[in-house]
Amino acid sequence: LVLDARRAGLHLELENAGPARRTELALTPEVRAAVVAVPPEEAAWQVPLGLAARAAPRTAVVHLDTFRPGRTDRGPGRRIWVQPEDDVPHVRDRLTRLRDAVGLHPGQLGVARSLVTAAAQVLGSADVLLCSAVQADELGLHWRPLGELAVVRGYDVAGQGREDAERLRGELHASVGRCLGVPGDDGWPA
């Protein structure tokens, strides 16, 4: 992305930050443009999310009701880990409502402190990670979409630099999308 931006005459300095911090930074004069989390209907980029596990699922989609523990099971059952990137209302709240609708224990949906923590938990257990197909591939996990609900990360550009934001949305759209894991015809899985 930085190289593509330089070729387009735009100098980017990237700072890694969570969704809330990126929104805060976009309001400061020091940051001209920030990629912020937004609901999918407001997004310039959309990244479909699904569940990824160490073991390959037997079905084409994963249904959350299959995580419901049986009467004789001990403990709360398998957990669905949400990484900080997806700890935003338009993702977390939809999953929480679905968790409640299918009768899972509240503790079966957890927000991890970091992607590393969530990935380690999933790699060492039967738990699953809410993530994009690109992230699952990078982590060596098997990804499937949710059966009951389409969950999507939405991104847009906000900040003080209107021209910079328009350039990121326009001529650098595909480059930003690749970095975010947007599926499509640019080499990422559809």
Buried (B, 14 or more C-beta within 10 A) or exposed (E): BEEBBEEBEBEBEEEEBBBEBBBBBBEEEEBBBBBBBBBBEEBBBBBBBBBBBBEEBEEEEBBBEEBBBEEEEEEBBBBBBBBBBBBBEBBBEBBBEBBEEBEBBEEBBBEBEEBEEBBEBBBEEEBBBBBBBBBBBEBEBBBBBBBEBEBBBBBBBBBBBEEBBEBBBEBBBBBBBBBBBBBEEEEBEE
